[in-house]
Amino acid sequence: PLSETPALLPWLVFDFSHAIAWLCLNQIRRRPGAGGLDAESWRSVYVGLTGIGGLVWGLAGMLFIPAGTPDQALVAALVAMGAVLATYPTVIYPPALAAFQLPVFWLSAIGFLASDSAYDWIIAGISVLFSLSLIQLGRQMGDKLVAAMRMAIHNGEMVRTQEAQSKALALANEELERLSYLDPLTGLANRRRLMMEMRTVGRAPMASLLIVDDDQFKQY
């Protein structure tokens, strides 16, 4: 009951407010101008908000684990683990990953040490070692994800460049073909165009050809 754990209600309120803050910041970040903040400032906001969430989750573990029964402590640890897994996509930015996971695991380890469990030292040690292992693994995964994203962006730019070059080449070929049928002096159809038209007209049942000689052509 909430009466037996007075810190639970403020924690739930904060956790809900924290989620709302994330949603609001994401909406602001997507707007033109990104709230007037540059990329470095947004990274700082992101790490700060993630660190606050990790600190509060860790404090919850430190307070609730010693206060509950062994079964309740196990549930609290599993809930904290779920929060850690939910934020694991932050591997793409190691500072945010460490800002959340270190407080959760280390403060929860303090909670296990303060509990009456027979395996408190073992669980606390595993919690600390697990946090360090996750951060190292997350850093490696983050580096691979960043490399893959950069490669995907580079490949996309290459594809767009090739498409633009192909379109430009097609337009140039069309222009060359058009010019090949025109006389450069007058802009009228030349002999090549005449032969092409004659081959086309020659298939018709009836066709005629009119030849005109203009003696004063240069005056025009």
Secondary structure, DSSP 8 states (H G I E B T S, - for coil): -TTT-TTHHHHHHHHHHHHHHHHHHHHHHHSTTGGG--HHHHHHHHHHHHHHHHHHHHHHHHHHHHHS-HHHHHHHHHHHHHHHHHTGGGGGSHHHHHHHHHHHHHHHHHHHHTS--TTHHHHHHHHHHHHHHHHHHHHHHHHHHHHHHHHHHHHHHHHHHHHHHHHHHHHHHHHHHHHHTB-TTT-SB-HHHHHHHHHHHTTSSS--------TTGGG-
